[in-house]
């Protein structure tokens, strides 16, 4: 909480007193939400324990754009009150609280971007979870990024970008691996035609866990490593409706104690706007990223979506993932889908809904199928909306003791001035 608050205040003050910044556009929008729910299984156990839970969230959204500074700030607090389990009460920055700022330091060439995001994230993506559950297998996370970068355009169709990125990641729970990352990168982007551009990238990253292992036999912390990446990419805007992107590269990880690791990276994406209302898309990615508690992992992810957005909104997303953990003997496979939408009944009333399904296999340890759904009736107010809803979750595991179901009934008012 302190990390995010300090970053927000410092950046806001820096923008206010930046020489020559001037006031071009400033907007501050307060909001407030109150939610009361009954959750019949707050710990997602086979033997249920229910409770009444109250959520209070005041927040302030700030937008400030000047010649030298672009800044957005979503700063809020969230108070979570459990009436029969008061040891779970919590006051923290609201989920999704975010600072995003870009400073134009020198003649549209030298920039400084600072972001700070506070959110709740899963500790282990293969562990327990449920729609609208805010307690189990989750931890508070703060991610601070400081990114000075230089943009040069030696030729009309050629752009060069040089970055340094400092990243500080903090997790509240002990399972989370706090870490600092230093990344140095360069990107050359060549416009081949008015609709086609290619880029060449290279980077060097130093990953430094704050609780790093001190020897090969030390299993109390994560291992630090250096990472080198190289890759090429292509973006093709076929027409106003269709965009294609593809990239290929290689990553090399140099570990302090363990064997070094290298992998080929792929990425591809297609988005097609069929009509004003309909759009479809598909993507595939193979990359290496850090998990919350089990070190680096190589992830393969394929996804596709179909969306309709007019007076009513409907979106279907399907996905398949495979995670191979580099530092431990673990491999997870998952597949699933989400279907959500918003259907107005009158000009002020409507129904919002969500369905989700996941089939997950954590190596030889567990396989489960997880179902979730939410149905919400809402009424629009001049300054917001009030809503009543119901959420259902079910987990069917091949380990009977891990089975659970969950029912949540809620009422909520959300106001925005």
N, C-alpha and C positions, 0 to 999 in steps of 0.2 A: 504494500500500500504506500509506504514511504517513497519507494523508488519512483512510482508513477506520479505521485503528487509533486515531488521535487522537480521532475522533468517537466511537468506541465507548467508549473509556476516559473521556472527558469526560462523556458522557451517563450512563454507569453511576455515576460518582462523584456527579454532580449528583443523580441519583435516590436514592443511598444517604444523602446528607446533606440532602435536602429537608426543611424544617421540617415536623414533624407527619405525615410520610409514613407511618411505621409499617410493620411487616412484616405483610402480609396473606397473600400467597402468593409463595413463591420456589421455583423449581425449576431445577437445573443438570444437564444431561444431556450427558456426554461421548460421543463417537463416534470411530470410526477405520475407515478403509477402505484397502485395498491392492489395486491392480490391476496385473497384468502382461499385456502384449499384444505380439503381433507385428503390425506394420503394414507391408504390402508397398509402400506408396506414400505416405510421410509428407508429400511436397510436392505431391501431386495433379498429377503431370506425366505426359505421354505416355510418357516414358522413366522407369521407376520407380526409386525408391531406397527400400529397406526398412530397418527398424530395430526392435529390441526397445525397448519403452518401459515404464517403471515409474512409476506414480502412487501417491503416499502422501498421505493426507489425514487428519490429526487435527483434531477440531473440538470446540467446546463450545457447546451451545444453552442459553440462559438465558431463563427466563420469570419476570417479576416484576410483580405487580399489587398496588397499594396504593390507598388512597383518593385519592391525589394523582398517582400515576404508573402508567402501563401501559407496560411495556417488554419487548420481545423482542429477543434478540441471537443471531445465528448467526455465530460467530466461529471461523474455521478457517484452516489453512494448507494449501497444496497444493504438493508437490514433484514435478516432472516430470523424469525422467531418461531421456535418449536415449543408448543404449550405444555407438553408432557415430557419433553426431553430437552430441558433448558441448557444442558451442556453442549448442545449442537447449535445454539444461538450464535450468530455471526454478523459482524459489521465489517464491510470491506468495500473497495471500489466496485462499482457495478460491472457486471460481465460485459465485455466489449468496450470498456472505457478506453479511449484512444486519443493520442496526440499525434498529429501528422503535420509537419512543417517543412517548408523548403525556403532557404535563404539564397537570394541571388547576390553572391559576394563580389563578383567582378564581371561586368560587361557581358552578361548572358553566356559566360564561359565557365566560370568557377562557381559551384553551388555547394550548399550544405543542406543535407536532408536529415532530419531527426524525427524518429517515430518512437512511440512508447505505447505498448498495448498490454492491458491487464485483462485476463480472462480465466475462466475455468476450463481445464483441459483434462482428458482421460489420463490416468496414470499408466494403465495398461490397456491398449485398445482391444485386447482379447478377453478382458475380464468383464465383470458385471456392468450393466448399464441399462438405461430405460429412458423413453421419451418423458421429458419434464421432471426427471429425477435430478436433484441438484446436490446430492450428498455422497453417493456411493462411487468409489473408484474415480474420484475427481480431486484435483488440487488447484489452488490458485497459482497463476503463472504471470510473471511480468517479463516482457521482452523489450529491451531498450536497444535501438539501433542508431548509430551515429555514422553518417555516410557523406564525407566530402567527395566530390567528383568533378572532373574537368571534361568539358565538351569542346572538341576542336573540329573544324570543318576545312581541311586542307584543300579539298576539291568540292565542287558544287554537288556531286553525287556521292561523296565519301565523308563519313563522320567517324571520328575516333573518340572513345570514351574511356577514361581512366578513373578507377574507383579505389577507395579504401573504405572498408566497412568494419566497424567495431560493433559486436553484438554481445549483449549481456543477458543471459537467461536465468531467471530465478524461479524456483518452485517452493511452495510453502511446505509440502510434505517431505519427509526425509527420503522417501523413495525417489523423488525427482533428482536428476543430476544437474545441479547448477553448473554453468559453464560460461567461459568467455571465448569469443571467436574473433580472430583477426583475418580479414580476407582482402587480398590485393588482386585486382582484375583489370583486364583491358579488353575492349570490344571494338572491332572495326566493322562498320556497316556500309556496304556498297549498294547503291541503288542501281540495279541492272536495267530495269525499264520503269516506266511510271507505275507499274503494278507489281513488280517483283524486286525484292531486295534480299541480299545475302549478308550474313555476318560471320565473323571469325572471332572466337573467344578464347581466352586463356586466363587462368586464375591460380593463386596459391593461397591456401587456407591453413591457419593454425588453430586447432581445436584444443582448448585447455580447460578440462573439468576442474572445478574448485576443490573437489575431493579426489584427486588423481591417485592412481595406484603408484606405489613406490618401487615395486619389483614385480617379476612375473608371477610370484606366489601370492601377491597381495590382492585379495578379492574384495577389499573394503571400499574401493573406489573405481571409477571408470578410467580407461586408458586414454592418454593424450595421443594425438596423431597430427601429422602434417598431410595435407591433401593437395594434389596438383590436378587440375582439369584442363582439357583442351577440347574444342569442339567447333563444328560449323553448323549453320542453320539457314533455312530458306523460308521466306514469307511470300506468298503469292495471293494477291487480292484479285481473284479470277474476274469478278465483276462486283457490282454493288451488293449482290446477295450472297456470294460465296467467297470464303477466305480459307486458305490452306496454309498450314505451318508444319515444318519438319526440321528436326535437328538430330545430329549424331555426334558422339564424343567419347572420351575416355577419361576415367578417373583413377588416380593412383593414391593409395593411402599408406603412409609410412608410419608404422606404430612404434611406440617407445620400447615395448617388450615383445609383443606378439608378432607373428609373421605378417609381412606386408601384404596388402590386398589391392587388386586392381580389377576394374570392370568396364565393360563397354556400356555406354549410356545411349538411350534412344528417346525420342519424343516426336509426337505427331498429333495434329489437331485439325478438324474440319468443322466449320460452322456455316450453315446454309439458312438464309432467311427466305422461306418458301413464299410467304406473303406478309402483309402487314401484321397479321396475327400469329402465324405459324412459323416456328423455327425448329431446326434439328441440328444435332452436332454429335461428334464422337472424338475421343482422345485416347492416346496410349502413351505411357511414360515408364521408363526404367531409370531410376535415379538412386542415389545414396543419401540418406538423411539421418539425423540423430533422433533416437526415440527418447521418451521421457526418462526411462529408468534402465534400459538394457543396451545402451551404447548405439553404435551405428548399425543401420540396417539397409539392405538393398531391396527396394520396393519396385514391384511391377504392378501397374494399375491400368486397367482398361475401363472406360466409361462411355456412356452415350445418353443423350437426353432428347426429349420431344416436348416442346412447350407451345402453349396457346395463351395469348394475352390480349384480351379485348375488354369488354365489360366484365366478363368472367375470366378467371385465370386458372390454368391447369398445367402442371409440369410433371413429367415422368422421367426419373433418372435411374439407370441401372449401372452396376459396377462389379468388377472382379479384381481382387488384389492378391498378391503374394509377397510376404515379407520374409527375407532370409537375413537373420541377425548375424553380424560378422564376428562379434566378440564372444557370443555364447552359442551353444548348440540348440538352436530354436528356429522353427519354420512355421509360419502361420498362413493359412489360406482363407479368404473370405469372398463372399459374393452376396449381392442383395439388390434391393430396389427401394426407392421412395416415390410416392405419388401424393402430391399435395395440390390444393386448389382453394379458390375463393369465389363463391357464387353469390352475387347480390340477389336479394329477394325483392326489395323495394329500393328507393333512393337512399334510405338510411339503414336498412336492415340487411343482414346477409349471413352466410354460413362459410366458415373457414374450416378446412379439414386436412388431415395428414394420415397416410398409411406408410408403414415401413416394414421391411423384412430383411433379415440378415442370416446367412448360413455361414458359420465360422468354425474353423478347425485349427486348434492350437497344437500342432505336432501330433504326438500320440497321447497327449494329456487329456484333452476334452474336445468334444464337438457339440455344438448347440445350434438350435434354430431360435431366433428371437423375433417376436412380432410386436409392433407398436401401432397405436392409432390415437388420433385426437379429433374430436368434433366440438366446434365452438360456434355458438350463436352470438352475433354482435349487433349493437345498435350504435350508429354514428351520432356523435354529439357535435356541437359547433366547435369545440376545442379538443375533441378526441373521440373515445368510444368506451362503452361498457360492454362486457361480454360474460357469458356463462358457458362452461364447457365441461367435457369429460375426457379423460385419457385412460387408455388401457394398455398394459404391457404384459407380455408373457415370454418366459424363457424355458425352452424344452432342451435339456441337456442329456447326454448319454451317461452322466453321473447324476443319479436321482436326487442326491442331496443338494445339487445346484439348481434344481428346478424352482421357479418362483413365478408368481403373477402379481400384478399391481394395478390398483384402481385409484384414480385421482378425480375428485370433483372440485371445480374451482369457479370463483367469481372474481372479476377484475375490472378496474377502471383505470384508464390511461389518458392523461390530459397533456396537452401541448399548447403553449401560448405563443 
